[in-house]
Amino acid sequence: MTKLGTETAFEVLVKARDLEAKGKKIVHLEIGEPDFDTPSNIREAAKRAIDRGWTHYGPAPGLPELRKAIAEFIGRHIGMRVLPDQVVVTPGGKPIMFFAIFAVVDEGEEVIHPDPGFPIYESVINLVGAKPVPLPLKEEKGFRFDIDELERLITPKTRMLILNSPQNPTGGVLSKEDLGPIAELAVQHDVAVLSDEIYSRIIYDGFEHTSIATFPGMAERTIILDGFSKAFAMTGWRLGFGVMPAVVAEAVTQMQINATSCTASFTQLAGVEALTGPQKEVDSMVAEFHRRRDVIVDGLNAIRGIRCHKPLGAFYVFPNVTALRKPSRWLADYLLNEAGVAGLSGTAFGPHGEGYLRFSYANSVENIRIALSSMKAALARL
């Protein structure tokens, strides 16, 4: 158990709720959760499914209807032919992380992961007895990484590379030009890739999502992690999926049988509706995130001591606060207690996050502006 890490966002949420219980007003910018309701057509599909008796066990890899819908969606979304037997549906996206790493990586092998990056990657790598190898993401490169540095990190023990684009916590996006050389290295060194694409529908400024699975030699070595939480505001529904080679899907299904049995059937039918029904509410949500991004980036750059890169995807900003000459964790605590703004230290996402904070702009423009004003006043007192 000592090998398992945690998500600091939930710890900060507890602190923030405690302060609220004592009467302090808090603007929540710590949790990576859309503040929109799940679209009405998806909710209605779930209600109909419950009323029709879809409340019992289903097949371990997922209902055929949803696996087919996911295969067709991936075909449209990234332009790669996928068969339903390559899809495994899970209760949330995190099980794919666990199952894929457990299925592919042996004790003593190495896994390269982004730093700063989603902390559960390193947690699971440690749990299987493998060695986490951090790959620094660089602000000057738009929080992408250096291909030469990736090549230097690959050894004969490297079994897997984890990618996340659009990225949490930085909002960075890997372009098609970035992914080509990465794919070549993966093929050359026989490295599997876990490609976390959970934010792939939330992307801005005319950029288009590209999956590394579409490059030559990559379909047979890539596991795509995706789900419904972010794009459809379905975090509490616990509905994710993985797309992978069929032989890996068989192994992941076996792990699902042992761990969770299956994913709730009525939520899966809601997932079918999400993928095949109207997309207007999803498009509206992304447009609103785009507007909020511009507000928070401009506002942070107007505060003394803060420099904020404009992210190209997801709904996070990762401002540079090194000019304030305080440790990131200290600053996060200070802003929570003195400004009433809940954010995260960059070090919650790895050592290379020092000197940064992470704020989620999954909150209203009004609240974001309140947070910016409060932060500016609090930081002026330093």
N, C-alpha and C positions, 0 to 999 in steps of 0.2 A: 504493500500500500504506500510505502514511502516513495516509491517511484512515480506515483501519480501526482500531477500538478492540478491546477484549478483555473477558473476564469475569474479574474479580478473584478470584472464588471458586476458580477453578482455580489461580491463582497462590498463594493462601493454602494450598490443599491441598498443593501442592508443598513449601512451607515447613513445614507441619505434618508431612508424611511424613518430611522430613529430620530434624526434631526427634525423631520417634518412632524413627528409625533410630539415633539417638544415645542412646536409652534413656529419653526423656521421655514420660510418659503424656499423651495429648491427647484431649480430648473434642471430636469433630467436630460443630460447629454451623454450618459454613460452606457446605456444599453443599446445593442445593435438590433433593434426591433422596430419595424415600420409602425407608425402611430395611426395608420389607417385601418378601417374595418375591412375584414375579408369581403371581397365583392359579393353582392347579394345573390347572384346566380349560383355561386359556389355554395353559399350557405343553404340555399333552397334545395340544391342537389343532395346535400348531406341529410337534410330533414326528410326528403323523399326516400332516401336509402334506408334510414332508420325505420320509417313507417312501413317499408316493404320487407323488413326483417333482415337487413344486411348487418346483423349484430353478432355474428358467429365467426368461428375460425375460418380463415381463408388459406389459399396456398401459400407456403412459406416465401417463395420469391415474389409474390404479389398476384393480384387478380389479373387474369388474361386481358381484360378490357383496358386496365391501366398500363400494363407492360406494352401492349400494342400502341396505345396513345403516346407513351413516352418514346418508343422507338420512332414513331412518325414525327413527333415533335423534334427530336434530335436531328432527324433527317432534314427537316426544314430549317432548324436553327443554326446548325453548323455545317450542313451539307455533307453528311456522312451517312452511308447506308447502315442501319442498325436493325438487327432482328430481335424480336421480343425475348428470346432466350439469352440475350446478352444483358437484360435488364433485371435488377433486383430492387424491389421496393422495401423501404425500411421505415421504422418509426422515427423520422427525423434524419438529417444528413450525417450526424456524428457516427451512427453505427457503420456507415460505409467507411469512414475513417478507420475505425477500430477493425472491422472485418477485413478490409483490404490490406492493412499493415500486418495483421496477424496471419493472413492467408499467404502473403508473398515474402515477408521478411523473416529471416532466421536470427536467432540469438547470435550476437557477435558481428553481424553485418552492419553496414552503415546506411543511414538515410539522410540525404541533404534536404534541408527545409529552410524556408525564408525566415529572416530575422531582420526587422521585426515581423512577426507573423502570428497567426492564430495559435494561442498557447497549447491547445489540445494536440497539435501535431507532435510537439516534443514530448508531451506527456505519454502518448501512446507508444512512441518510439522507445522511450525508456522502459515502459511496462513490458514490452516484448523482449527486453534484454539487448536491443540493438543500440548502436551509437548514434546520437543526433549530431549532425554536422551542419552548423548554421551557415547560411548563405546571405551575406549582408545586402540589404536593399538600400540604394543610395539616393538621397534627395536630389542631388545634381543630375541624376538620370531619370527623374520623375518617379523615384522609388521603384525603378527596375534594377536589375543587377548586371554585373559585368560578366560577359560570356567567358572571358579569359580566366576570371576568378572561379567560375563554375568548373571549368576544365581542370584547374589546379586542385580543386577539392575532390575530384573523382579519383578513387583508388580501386584496386582489385576487389575490395570488400564492399564497394558501393552497390547497393541492391535497388534503391528507390530514390527518386527525386520527387519532392512535393512542390507543385506549382499552385498559385492562387491568383486568378485574374478574372475580373477586377479584385483588388486585394484589400483584405482587412489586416491591419488598421489604416493603411495609408491612402487607399483609393487609387493606387497605381494600376495601370493596365499594360499588359504585355502585348506588343503589336505583332503582326504577322512577320515583320522583319526580325523581331526578337526571337520568335518561336522557331523559325527555321534552323538556325544554328544549334539551338537547344535540342531539337529533334535529332539532328545529325549526331550530336554527342551521345544522346540516349541510345541510338541504334549502334553506334560505334562501340560503346562500352557495355552493351546489353543491360541497360538500366531500365527498370520499370518506372512509370510515371503515374503518380496520383494527382490528377488535375482537378482542383477544387474550383468549380465554376458556378457556385451558388449565387453569385451576384451578376451573372452574365446578362440578365435582362435590364440591369440598372447601369446604363452607360451613357455618356454625354458627348456633346460637341462634335457629332457626326462620326465618332469612332464606331467601328463594328467589332463585335466579339469574334475572335478566332480561337478555335480549340486546337491544341497540339495534336489531338487524336487524328486530325485530318491530314497530317504530313506523312510522306512516304515512310513505311516501316513502323508507324506509331500506333495504328489501330490495334495491333496484336500485343502492345505493351503498355497501353494506357487504360487507366481506370478513371472515368469521369464521375465526380461527385457533384450532385445537383439536388434540387428539391423545390418545395413550394413556399417555404417560410418567408423568403425575402420578396420575391417578385409578386406574390399573391397575398401578402400580409397574413400568412397562415402559420405563424410561429408556434402557436399553442396547439395546432392540429397534429403536430409531429408526423410529418409526411415528407420523406426524402427518397432519393433513389441513386443507384449507381449504374453506369453503363460500362461494360468491360468485356474482354474476351469470354466466350461461353465457358471455357474450362475454369476460369476464375469465378464466374457467376455460380458454377456448381459448388465450388468451395465456400463462397460467401453465403449461398443458400444453406449449406450445412451448418455454418456458424449461426445463421439466423434461427434455424430450428433449435439449436442448443441455447440460444440467448433470449430470444423474444417470441418464438413460435411463428409470428406473422404480424403484419401491420393491420390496424383496424379496418374492416371492410368498408364501412360507410365513409370513412375519410378518403379511402382510395377512390370511391365513386365520385366524391367531391373533386378529387384530383383529375379525373377524366373530364369533368365539366370545366375545370380551370384551364386545361390545355386545349380543349376543343370548342369552348364557348366564347362569348364576346371578350375582347381584350381591351375595351375602351377604358375600364377603370385602372387597369395596369398601366396603360399609356399615360393616363392622367396623373397617377402617382409618381411615375418617373419624371414627368414634366415638373411636378411640384418639388421633387427632390432637387432637380436642376436649379430651380429658382432659389431654394434654400441654400444650396451650395454656394451660389454667388453671393448671397447675403452674408453668410458666415465667413467666407474667405475674405471678402472686402473688409468686414468688420474686424477680424483678427489682425489683418495687415495694418489696420489703423491704430492698433494698440502698441505702445512703446515696448520694445523688447521682444516682439513676436513677429516671426516671418512664416507665412503659410503658403505652401504650394497648392495650386488648384488641382484637385483630384479629377480624374477622368471617369471614375466609376464608383459603385457602391454608395454608401451614404455616411462616409467618415471624412474628417479632416485630421491631419497629423502635423500641427504647427510646430515649428522649431522655436524653442524657448531658451536656447543656450545663452542668449544675451542677458537674461534675467539673473544668471549666475546662482541658480538654486537647483538642487537635484529635482528631477522630474516628479518623484513621488512626493516630495515636500510640497511642490507647487500644486499638485493635484489635491492634497489634503488642505492646503491653504485656501484654494479657490472654493472648495466645498464648504469649509467652515466660515470663511470671511466674505465670500461673494454669493454663497448659496447656489453654486454651479457644480453639478456632479459630472466629472470627466475622469479619464483614466491616465495614469502615468504611462509614458511610452515603454517603460521597462516591464510593464505587464505583458508585453509582447516579445520580450527578449532583450538581452544586454545592449543590442544596437539601437534600442528605442530610447536610451538615455539622451536627454536633451530635447525630448519631444513630449507632447500630450496628445491624447486622442479624444476627440469629441464626435459624437454621433449627431447628425442633423436630422434625425428622425423625430423632429418636434416642430411645432408651428413657427412661422416666421416671427410672430409676436414674441414668443418665448425665447427664440434665438436672439432677438434684439435686446430683450431684458437681460439675458445672460451676458451678452457682449458689453452692455453698459455696466453691469455689476463687476465684471472682470476688470474692465478698464479702471474703475474706481478703486478696486481692491489692490491691483498691481501698482497703482500710483502711490499707494501707501508704503510700499516696500522700501 
